Amino acid sequence: PEVRRRRMGIGARSEGLPGWDALAVFSVTLAHCLALQVLKDAQSLPSLGAATAWRWAPTALLALSVARVHAAPRSTDALVALAMNGIIVLACNGSQSNHVLLELAMCAAVLLCAPSVTSGRPASPTGDPSRARRAFSRRLTISTRAALCVLYATTGFAKLNDDWHDPNVSCCVQMLVGALSGMGLRAHHVSIVAPASIRAVVPYAATAFELGFPLLCIFGSSRGFAWDGVASATHRALTAVGASFHALIALPPPPMSVYPFSMIMAPMYVVGMVPHETGACASAFAARWKSGGVSFRAGVWAVVAVAVAVAIRRHEAHSYFEYPPYFAWELGALWVCCAFGALTYAALFRALPSDGTRTHGEGTRDADSDSDSGTRTRTRAGRTKTQTRGQKLVGALKVSAPAAFIFFVSASTYVGVRTYPSFAMFSNLRVEGGASNHWVFRNHHHADTDTEDAPFDPIAAGRDETYKHGVLVTNTDLPSLRTAQVNLAPLLPSATIDALTAAGCRREFHVTPPKWPYPPPEPVFVPYAIPPVEVRRRVASALKNTNAGMDFFVEYRWVRLGAAEGGPVRRLVVKA
């Protein structure tokens, strides 16, 4: 019977597997993040029918996967199924937002790091499910840690610009003021808690944290980047600071809050930064839950019920505009605060188990488990064999693929592929139109090569050349261009707007939504600059619909060397 049970697959049953380890906590937190997508689909997808079944079916399967993870959080198969269904749903129904890209990266990391015998493949009779799960967890830890380092390095690099460090226009200062307002502070109280001196320093502190994170993560442990076991004091401190940072940016009221982004960062920190501490804390709580009796469990459920009830009541009392439309800011912000609060506790106070003993994997490596480089595997006969160089390379590529994906998406901002999504969100970065505000990627002044005999042609020019030019859209009635840049500030609650005004911040909080299904938030069109490749993409898409009777016009000027061309505006008119 024992052999037959093992042949069902590593994650088929939870017997024989470790208790509440970091992988189990990662599974539950990732399931909560993907449950947010299920909630969004349930409220925003068209009515179920033959034409929309292809969008509803993946969401239904994802909902079942979320439920399965909660029923069996220690099941490897349940986590793999969650990741597979998550990728399908995000590809079909997910928006082009930064947190969706991170969710895709994490789901891909699970599939790339999972053991090959998962999901029903027969396992070796001599195989140890616990050992294979530890190897899976270790690979996922290294993959997620690399993704965190690349993410913070690229977002910190994007913030090396003039506007981010200007308190009057910095999104960092706006987020700080919005968070204090979201806590219930009035405008004059916000100015007292965050005076001008604090608002001037905060952007530099945020930049230093994001750029310093990968350096401290890589060199903060004497055991190297792929350390295992108890985290060093440096990594635990990084976790605590990062937890505070991501809890803070979830607190501003919608549409300023980025709580979906903070939510997906929680499972990344769990398995990437303090996996041992998280597992120890979760195991201790599970033991307390089991031994605490009815009174302890009733008390925990009572606290949870009261917190959720307060969040729901606040949600019903306010009509916040939320974008993307998850309609769950109160619950999401509560989840983020609780999750990162627990993570901070685990990082700072659960460095060792309560009995002071060392657990498996602390400073040691199981000779039979797959290491991060995949140097040894077990054959059916129980003997170990050294992997070939090609197998090591494939294993390393799988582990590093999510980090590489994040890097290439982030680099798209600087090479002119597109401006969204690029993990440069709310960084005040501008690089198009020859008017870069970045401290490194400055546009050097060069001679104007555009003459009357040879005017600049964005169609014939290469991508690098077109990105040195920009298009200043002065007026248009084409929806995809009219809402290519949306100022969310007018949609903020009046109390937050008052706080921003009192702090001397401009009431501008721009985003570039992939699709804006609402009326423009500003009654008067505000000109903006945009890369030519984005204009061509939107105009080309509209031209395909001209047979449906769609007329539109675009008035624009070319922007070169950071200045718009003179003379009358250019005008593009399309009649169906």
N, C-alpha and C positions, 0 to 999 in steps of 0.2 A: 504493500500500500504506500510505503514511503517513497519508493522509486516512482510509482505511478503518479503520486502527487507532484513530484519534482518535474516530471515530464510535461506537466500541464503548462509550464512556463514560469519564469522567475517571479512574475507578479501575480500569478493566478490566485494564490492564497497568501495571506499575511503570516501564517504560521511559519516559524523558523526564521523569520526576518527580524531585524533589530526593532527596538521599540520606536518611540517618537524621535526620529533622527531629523537632521536638517532637510533631507530630501522629502520627508513627509510634510514638514512645515512649508517647504517650497511648493509642494503640490497643492496644498490648501490655499495658500496666498495667490498662486497663479490662477487657480480655479475661481477665486473671488474676482480677480481682474477680468477674466474672460466672461464671468457672469454679468459684468457690467455691459459687455457687448450684447449678451442675450437680452438684457433689460432694454437696451436701446432699440434692438431689432423688434422687440415685442410692441414698442410704442411708435416706431417710425416706418416699419415695412408696410407695403400695400396689403390690402386684404388678401387672405389666402385664396388662391385659385389656381387654375391650370397654368396660367402664365407666370405666376409668382411662386410656384411650388419649389423651383430650383433655388430660390433664396430662403424659403422657410425651412426646407428639409435640413440643410446644414446647421441652422440655428437650433432646431429641435434636437439633433444629434449632439450638439455642443452642450445643450442644457442637460441631457442625459449623462454626458461625460462629467460635467460639473457635479451632478448628484452622486455619481459613482465615486469620484475622488473623496467626497465627504463621507461616503459610506465605508470606503477602504483607503484611507490616506496613505497607508504603507504599501500599497500595491503599485509595483512598477508598471504593470500593464495599464492600470487606470491612468497613470501620469502620461504614458505614451499615447493612449487613446485621446486624452485631453489635448495634447499638443497637436496631434494629427487633425482633429476636428477644429481646433482653434485656428490653424493655418487656413483651412478651407473656408471657414466663416469669415475670417479677416480679409481673405482675398476676394470673397464674393460681396460682403456687406460692409467691410471696414472702411472708414474714411482715411484720407491721406494725411493723417496726423502723426506727430512724432511718437506719441505713446503707442499707436497702432504698429508702427515700424518696430518699436522695441518689443512689443508683444510677439510679433512675427519672429524677431531674432531669438527670443527666449524659447518659443515653441520649436524653432529650428535647432537650437542648441540641445534641447531634450532629445529630439530624434537623432541628431548626429552623435550624441554621447551615450545613448542607450545601448545596452548589451544586445548583441546580434540574436540572442536566443529569446528575446522578449516577444510578446504577442503571439503566443501559442506554438512557437517552434519547439520541437523536442529538445530538452536539455539533457546534458550528460548525466547518467545515473550517479556519477561521482561528483558532480558539480555542487557547489555550496551556494544556495541562493543569497545568503547573507554576504558572502564574499563578493559575489558578482554585483550586488547592490552597492556595496561600499566602493567598488571600482567605478561604477556608474556615477555615484555621487562625487567621487574625486575628479573624474573627467569633467563633470558639469561645473564643479567649483572652479577649476582652472579656466574653462571656457567663459564662464560668467565674469570671473575676475578680470580677464583680458578685455571683455566687452565693457566693463565698468571703466577701466583705465582709458580705453580709446574714446569712450563717450565723454568723459570729463576732459580729456585732453583736447578734443575737437570743439566742445562747447566753450571751454575756457579760451581757446585760441580765437574763436569767433568774437569773444567779448573784448579783445584787444583793439578797441576803436574809441573814437572821440566821444560819441554820443552816449555810450554805455556809462562812461565815467563823468558825465555831465548831470548833476542832480536834477536839473530842470526837465530833462527829457529821458533820463535813464529808466528803462523798464524795471531795473532792480529797485530803484527808489519807489516807483509806482506800486510794485508788488509789496514792498514793505508797508507803505501807507495803506494799501488795500487790505493787507492782513490785519493790521491794527484796527482798521475800520470793521473788518469782518468779525473781530473779537467783541465788538460792541462799543468801542471807544468813539467819542464824538470828535469833531474836527479839531477843536482847541486842545483836547487831551492828546490827540495824535501828535500835534506839534510839540507838546511837552515831552512825550515819551521818545519821540524821534526828532530832536532838534536839527538845525541845519548842519551842525558839526557831525552828527551821526549819519545824516543822509549823504554827506560828502564822502564818508569813509566806507560805507557799506558796499558800494560797487567795487571798490578795490579789494575789499575783503572777499567778496564772492569770486572775483577773478583769481585771487591768490589761492583760494580753496580748490577751485576746479583745476587749475594748472598744477597745484601741488599734490593733488590726490594721486595721480598716477605715479609720480616720483616717490611719494611716501609708501604707496602700495607696493612698488617694485623693490625699493631699497630699505623699507622699514622693518624687514625681518632678516635675521642672520641665516635663516633657512632657505633664502631665495624666494623667487616669485611663486613657485609651486609648493609652498609650505603646506603642511597638513597638521591637524590637531589644534591645540590651544592657540588662539591668535595672540600676536604680540600686543604690547600696550599701544603701539602706534596705530595698528589696524583697528583696535577697539576704540581708540579716540577718534579715528577717522569715521568709524561707523556712527558714533554718537553725534559728531558734528554734521555728518551727512543726513542723519535722521532728523535733526532739528531743521536743517535747510529745507528738506522736502516736505516736512510738516508745515513749515511756514508758507511755502508757495501754494499750498492747498487751501489755506484759510481765506484769501481774498474772495469776496462774493462773486458769483458769475456775472459777466462772462470772463472775468479776469483770472479766476481760479484755474489751476492746471492739475487738479486732483487726480484725473486719470493717469497723468504722467507720473505723479508721485506714487500712485498705487503700484504700477508695474516696477518701480524701483525697489519696493519692499522685498519681493522674492529674489531680486538680484542681490541685495545686501545679505539676505538670509543665507544663500548658498555660496556667495562669492566672497564675503568678508569674514563672517563669524559663524561658520557652519557648526563647529563644535559647541560653541556657547549657546547657539540657538537650540541645538538638539538637547543639550543638558537642561536648558530652561523648560523646553517643552516636555521632556521626560519628567522633570520635577513637578510640573503642573498636572500632568496626567496621573502621577502617583498620588498627588494631593487630592485630585478629583475622585480617585478610586477609594482612598482611605478617609476622605473628609465626611462621608455620610450624606444624608439627605439635606441637612441644614446647610452645609457648605455649597452643595450644588444649587439648592434653592436660592441662596444668596447671590451666587454668580448669575444665575438666570434673571433674578430680580434687577440686578444692576444693569445687565444688558437690555432688559425690557424697558427700563426707565430711560436709558440713554437713547434707544431707538425711538421711543415714544416722543421724547423731547425733540429729536431731529425731525421726525415726521410732522409734529405740530408746527415747528418753525417753517418747514417746507410749505405747509398749507397756509401759513400766515403771510407768506411773501410770494410774490410773483416775479422771481428772478428770471432774466433771460439767460439761458444756458446754451453755450456752443462749444464743442459739439453737443447735440441735444441728448444727453444721458438722463437729464431730469432727476439727478440724485446727488446734488452737491452737498446737502446737509448730511446724508448718510455717508457719502464718499469722504468728506472732510473728517467725520467722526471715525471712520475706518482707518484713515491715514494716521490720525493722531494716536489711536489705540495701537495700531500695528507698529509704528515707529517708536512709540513709548515702550512697548514690550521689547522691541529690538534693542533700544538703548539700555534697558535693564539687563537684558541678556549679555550685551557687550561689556558692560561695566561691572556687573555683580555676579555673573555666572561663568567666570573664567575656568573654574574647576568644579567638578561634581561636589555635592555637599559632604561626601565622606573623604574628600581629598585624594581619592585614588585617580590614577591615570587610565584613560580609556584606550581602546584599540585605535591605533593610528596616530597617537601623539608621539611624534618624533620617531616613529617606526614605520616600516612599509611591509605590507604583507607580500611575501615572495610569490604567492599564487595569484595575486590580484593584478588587474591591469593597471599599470601606472599611467601617469599623464603622457608619457611618450610611447606607451604600449610596447615595452621591451620584452615582456614575457607573457605567454599564454599557456593554457593547459590543454593537453591533448585528451582524447577519449580514454587513453590508457592511463591517464593520470600523470604523465611525464610533462615536464616543461620544455619549451623550445624557444629559442631566441628568434624574434621576428626579423624579417629582412629589412634592408634599408628602405625599400619601397613601401612596405607595410607601416614602418614608423612614419614615413612622410605622409601617407594617407591619413594616419591617425592624428598627426599634428595639424593637417589641413582641416580635418573635421572639427577639431577643438577650436581652432582659430577662425573658422568661417564666420560666426556671428560678429566677432570684432572687426573682421575685414569688411563685412556688409555695412556696419555702422560707419567705418572710416570712409568708404566710397560714397555713401549717401551724404556724409558731411562735406566731402571734398567737392560735391557737385555745385556747391555755391560759388566756388572760386574758379571753376572751369567753364561756367556758362551753360550747364545743362539745364538747370531750372532752379528756381529760388525756393521751392517748397516740395516736399518736406525735406529739410536738410539738417536738422538738429541745431540750427542756428536760431531757434525760436526765441523771441523776446530778447535778442542780444543787441538790438539797435544797429546791426551790421548793414552796411550799404556797400556794394561793390560794382553796381552796374552803371552804365552811362559815363564812364570815365571820371566818376566823382566818389571814389572809394573813401570811406572814413576809417579804414583799417590801418593800424600802425605798421603793419608789415607789407600788405598788398596795396601800397600806394600806387596811384596812376601817375607815372612820370609825364611831365609836360613834353609834348612833341609837336612838331610842325603839323599844321592842318593840311592834310592831303586832299581834302574835298574841294574840288574846283567846279566851276560852271561847266567846263568841258568833260569832267569825269566826276560826276556826283557820286556820293556814297550809295552803294546798292546793297542792302542787307540780304537780298536773296542770293546774289552771286558771291558775297564775301564769306569767308570761313567763319566757324563758330567763335574762334578766339577774337577775330576782328569785330564781329557783331557785338561781343560783350564789352568792347571798349566804347561802344555807342549805346545810347538808350533811346527810348521813345517816351516823350512827355505827352501823355494823353490829357488833352485839355477839355474835351467834352465827348460824350458818346451816349448812345441809347442801346448799345449792345450789352445785354445783361452780364455776360461773362467777363466783359471788360469793365463795365461800370462797377462791378463788385469784386474786381481783381484785388483791390486793396480796400479793406473795410476797417473803419475806426470803431472799435468796440466801446470807447469811452462814453458816448451818449447813452449806451444801453446799461451802464452801471447804475446801481442804486443811488439815489440822491445823496445819501449820507456819505458814500464813498467819493462821489464827485466833490462834495463840500470839503472832504478831507484832502483830496488832491489839490484843490484850489488853495486851501490854507497852507499847504506845504510848498506852494509855488511850482507845482508840477503842471506841465501842459496836459490838457485833457485830450491826449492822443494815445491810443493803444491799438496799433494797427496789426492786422493779421492778413494773410493771403489765403483765403479759404479755397479749397479745390472746387467747391460748389456752394453758392450762397442762395438758399431757397427763400429768403426773407426780403422784405423791402429794404432799400438802402437806409442805414441808420441816420444819415445826414441828408436833409432835404435838398441841399445845394451840392452839386458835384464838385469835388475838390481834385484839381489836377494832381497827377502822380507820375513818377517815372517807372518804367518797367523794361526789362530786357526785350529786344526785338523778337527773340525766339518765342517768348511767351505771347506776344501780340499775334505773331503768325499762327501759333497753335490755336488760339481762340477764334481768330478770324476764319481760319480754314475750317474749323468745326462748324461755325455759323454758316459758311457758304454751302455746306452739305444740306442745310435745312432751308435753303432759299426756295426750294420747290414747295415748301409748306406755307409759302406766303410771308416770309420773314424779311422785313426791310430794316436796315440799320445804317448808321453813319458813324464815322470815327474822325474826330478832329485831333491833330497831333503835331508835334514838332520833334525834330531830331535833337538829341542831346549828345554833345561831344565835348570832351575835356571838361566835363562838369557844368557846362552852360548850354542852354537851349539856343537853337538857331534863331536868327531874326527873321523879319519879314512876315508875310501873312501865314496863318496856320495852314497846314496841309489838311485835306479833307478827303476821306474815302466814303463813298456813298454806294450802297448796294440795294438794288431794287429786285424784288422777287419776279 
